[in-house]
Amino acid sequence: MSTAEPPLPTSMRTEILVLAAQELHPRGASVAALRLVQDRFGWISTAHLREVAALLGMSDDDLDGIATYFNLLFRRPVGRHVIMLCDSVSCWIMGREPLCAHLCRTLGIRPGETTADNAITLLPTVCLGHCDHAPAMLVDDTLHGDVDMAALDHLIGTLRETP
């Protein structure tokens, strides 16, 4: 583990073990345990994934399969804020592409990238289930629907100001 990746704190290790003890099989706590790690470090490094796997009695590969299955678990570093722009058919029909192009121009990045100041990561995502309010996006933990350019510009301004 590098100096950029300190080991999991003892309190977090304990919390993961408590979660595991509450499950019929310890692996049942895998998503909750990975969320704890991500909430603390912003993403799930390989070193931290290995620690969690050991605590849950799983192989690294099994836990990585779970981590990469869920699009809200990040296996690579992301910015302080994450914009997940829905790429479902409904959102495409309702204007997702111009919004994506505007985001890319405004932020100076492409989907899958993070701004140079590490403020914002832009990710495409599968359907957010908000089709009746397309186009939709998830910003951090907040779902936004009926997104237009003005709302997008306001949101970007707010995110850049928020630590």
C-alpha positions in Angstrom: 0.0 0.0 0.0 1.4 3.4 -0.9 1.3 6.4 1.3 -1.6 7.7 -0.7 -3.6 4.6 0.4 -3.5 4.3 4.1 -4.9 1.0 5.5 -8.5 0.9 6.5 -9.0 2.5 9.9 -9.5 0.0 12.8 -13.0 1.5 13.3 -14.0 0.8 9.7 -12.6 -2.7 9.9 -14.7 -3.3 13.0 -17.8 -1.9 11.3 -17.3 -4.2 8.3 -17.0 -7.2 10.7 -20.2 -6.1 12.4 -22.0 -5.9 9.1 -20.6 -9.3 8.1 -21.8 -10.8 11.4 -25.3 -9.6 10.7 -25.5 -11.6 7.4 -26.2 -15.2 6.9 -23.0 -15.3 4.8 -20.3 -12.6 5.4 -20.2 -11.9 1.7 -23.8 -10.5 2.1 -22.2 -7.4 3.5 -19.9 -6.8 0.5 -21.8 -3.9 -1.0 -22.3 -2.2 2.3 -18.7 -2.7 3.2 -17.5 -1.3 -0.2 -19.8 1.7 0.3 -18.2 2.4 3.6 -14.8 2.4 2.0 -15.9 4.6 -0.9 -17.7 7.1 1.5 -14.4 7.5 3.4 -11.8 7.5 0.5 -13.9 8.6 -2.5 -13.3 5.4 -4.4 -12.3 1.7 -3.8 -8.6 1.1 -4.4 -7.3 -2.4 -5.1 -5.5 -2.3 -1.7 -8.7 -1.5 0.1 -10.7 -4.0 -1.9 -8.2 -6.7 -0.8 -8.6 -5.7 2.8 -12.4 -5.9 2.6 -12.2 -9.2 0.8 -10.0 -10.7 3.6 -12.4 -9.4 6.2 -15.4 -11.0 4.5 -13.5 -14.3 3.7 -13.8 -13.7 -0.1 -11.3 -13.8 -2.9 -10.2 -10.5 -4.3 -11.6 -11.5 -7.7 -15.1 -12.3 -6.2 -15.3 -9.0 -4.5 -14.0 -7.1 -7.5 -16.7 -8.8 -9.6 -19.3 -7.3 -7.2 -17.6 -3.9 -7.1 -17.5 -3.6 -10.9 -21.0 -4.8 -11.3 -22.6 -1.8 -9.5 -22.1 1.4 -11.4 -22.3 3.5 -8.1 -19.1 1.8 -6.8 -16.0 3.5 -8.2 -12.9 1.4 -8.7 -11.0 4.4 -10.0 -10.5 7.8 -8.5 -13.3 10.3 -9.2 -13.7 14.0 -8.6 -15.2 15.5 -5.5 -18.5 15.5 -7.4 -19.8 12.8 -9.9 -22.3 13.6 -12.6 -23.8 10.4 -14.0 -25.7 11.3 -17.2 -28.3 8.8 -18.2 -27.9 7.2 -21.6 -31.2 5.4 -21.8 -33.3 5.6 -25.0 -35.8 8.0 -23.3 -33.0 10.4 -22.3 -31.4 10.2 -25.8 -34.8 11.1 -27.4 -35.3 13.9 -24.9 -32.0 15.6 -25.5 -29.2 13.8 -23.7 -26.7 14.3 -26.5 -26.7 18.1 -26.6 -26.5 18.1 -22.8 -23.5 15.8 -22.9 -21.8 17.9 -25.5 -22.5 21.0 -23.4 -21.1 19.4 -20.3 -18.0 18.2 -22.2 -17.4 21.7 -23.6 -18.1 23.5 -20.3 -16.0 21.1 -18.2 -13.2 20.5 -20.8 -13.5 16.8 -20.4 -15.0 13.8 -22.2 -17.3 11.2 -20.5 -15.3 9.0 -18.2 -12.9 11.9 -17.3 -12.4 14.2 -14.4 -11.7 18.0 -14.5 -8.2 19.2 -14.0 -9.1 20.7 -10.6 -10.5 17.3 -9.5 -13.9 18.9 -9.0 -16.2 16.9 -11.3 -16.2 13.5 -13.0 -18.6 12.9 -15.9 -19.8 9.4 -16.3 -22.4 7.9 -18.6 -24.8 5.5 -16.8 -27.5 3.1 -17.7 -31.2 4.0 -17.1 -31.8 5.9 -13.9 -35.4 5.0 -13.9 -36.5 8.6 -14.2 -37.8 8.3 -17.8 -40.9 10.4 -17.2 -38.5 13.3 -16.5 -35.9 12.7 -19.2 -33.2 13.7 -19.7 -32.0 12.8 -16.2 -28.8 12.7 -14.3 -27.6 11.7 -10.9 -25.3 14.2 -9.3 -23.6 12.7 -6.3 -26.6 11.3 -4.5 -29.3 13.7 -6.0 -31.4 12.7 -8.9 -32.2 15.5 -11.4 -34.9 15.3 -14.1 -36.1 17.5 -17.0 -32.6 18.8 -17.2 -32.0 21.7 -19.6 -28.9 23.8 -20.4 -29.8 26.5 -17.9 -30.3 24.0 -15.1 -27.0 22.3 -16.1 -25.1 25.6 -16.1 -26.5 26.5 -12.7 -25.6 23.0 -11.3 -22.1 23.1 -12.6 -21.6 26.6 -11.0 -22.8 25.2 -7.7 -20.6 22.1 -7.9 -17.5 24.2 -8.6 -18.2 26.3 -5.5 -18.8 23.3 -3.3 -15.8 21.7 -1.6 
